[in-house]
């Protein structure tokens, strides 16, 4: 992976961790008796984390799939030559 790709993955991870810390902080302010099971904000954050994980998996596939990217580069060059 080159530096730019690593940077993208790191930014996504930082956003995910920050979201989790914000959710935990909000729930702590609401009180210790609040359950996260029925909390709509917690459900929204769980969905967001799930989406972020799926995006990270796609990014990892794109970054590590050198064979297809080489084929794509060749195809782009072939189309430019026309």
SVG drawing of the C-alpha trace seen along z (x, -y; Angstrom):
<svg xmlns="http://www.w3.org/2000/svg" viewBox="-36 -15 40 25">
<polyline fill="none" stroke="black" stroke-width="0.4" points="0.0,0.0 1.2,-3.4 1.1,-6.4 -2.1,-7.8 -4.0,-4.5 -2.8,-4.1 -3.9,-7.7 -7.4,-7.0 -7.8,-3.8 -6.4,-5.7 -8.9,-8.6 -11.8,-6.1 -10.7,-4.4 -10.3,-7.7 -13.8,-8.7 -15.2,-5.4 -13.4,-5.6 -14.4,-9.2 -18.0,-8.3 -17.8,-5.6 -16.3,-7.9 -19.0,-10.5 -21.7,-7.9 -20.2,-6.7 -19.8,-10.3 -23.4,-11.1 -24.7,-8.0 -22.6,-8.8 -24.1,-12.3 -27.7,-10.9 -27.2,-8.8 -26.0,-5.4 -29.6,-4.0 -30.0,-4.5 -29.9,-1.3 -28.1,-1.3 -30.3,1.5 -33.3,-0.6 -31.5,-3.9 -32.2,-5.2 -28.9,-7.1 -27.0,-3.9 -28.9,-2.0 -28.0,-4.7 -24.4,-4.6 -24.3,-0.8 -25.6,-1.1 -23.0,-3.7 -20.2,-1.6 -21.5,1.4 -21.5,-0.7 -18.0,-2.0 -16.7,1.6 -18.2,2.5 -16.5,-0.5 -13.2,0.4 -13.5,3.9 -14.1,2.5 -11.2,0.2 -9.0,3.1 -10.1,5.1 -9.4,2.3 -6.0,1.6 -4.8,5.2 -6.2,6.2 -3.1,5.4 -3.9,7.9 -7.2,6.2 -5.7,2.7 -3.0,3.6 -5.6,5.0 -7.6,1.8 -4.4,-0.3 -3.8,1.6 -7.4,1.2 -7.3,-2.6 -4.0,-2.8 -5.5,-0.8 -8.5,-3.1 -6.3,-6.2 -4.3,-4.9 -7.4,-4.9"/>
</svg>
